[in-house]
Amino acid sequence: MTVELHRPLTAGRIGPEGLEILVEANPDECAALARRFGLPAIHALTCRFRLRPLAGGAIAADGALRAEVVQVCVVSAEDFPATVTEAFTVRFVPAGTEDDDPDPESVDEIPYAAGRLDLGEAAAEQLALALDPFPHKPGVGHRDGSA
C-alpha cells in the first residue's frame, strides 16, 4: 500500500507530558491524496495532533484538521472549492490490542507496529471521513428542489 502522506513518529518521543505535532502536506502529497480520494484537487492540508500516553502503550490523540479542497457537485457536476475542518479524537494502540467493540460512539482505534505511529496517514484518514460524500456547490439546489 502506498502512503501518500507519511509522517512517522516513534511512540517513545511522547513523554509523560504529551506532545503536540503539526502535520502539513506538501503540494506533491496534496496531489497524491486528491487522486486517492477522487478529488479534482487538494490545495492545502494541515492537521495538529495533541498526543498523550495512556496505559498499555496506547496513545490518545486529539486532532484539528483543516483542508482546502476542490470537490465535484453531485447535482451540477461542477468543480467548486470547499474548506474542510474537523476536530477529532482517536487512540493509537499497539497492533493486536484493538478493541472489538462495535459501538459507533467509541473512540476510533488506529493500530501501530514496531513502536511507530504514522500521523500522516491518520490525518489522511480523518480527511477522508470529513469529506462530504454528496457535495453540493453553494447555490445549487438538491434534486428535490431545495437549496
Protein Blocks (a to p, Z undefined) as FASTA:
>chain_A
ZZfbdcdddfklpcfkopaddddddfklmmmmmmmnopabdfbdcddddddddehhiacd
ddddddddddddfklopacddddddddddddddehiacfbfbfkbccddddeehiacfkl
mmmmmmmmmpcfbdcdehiacfkopZZ
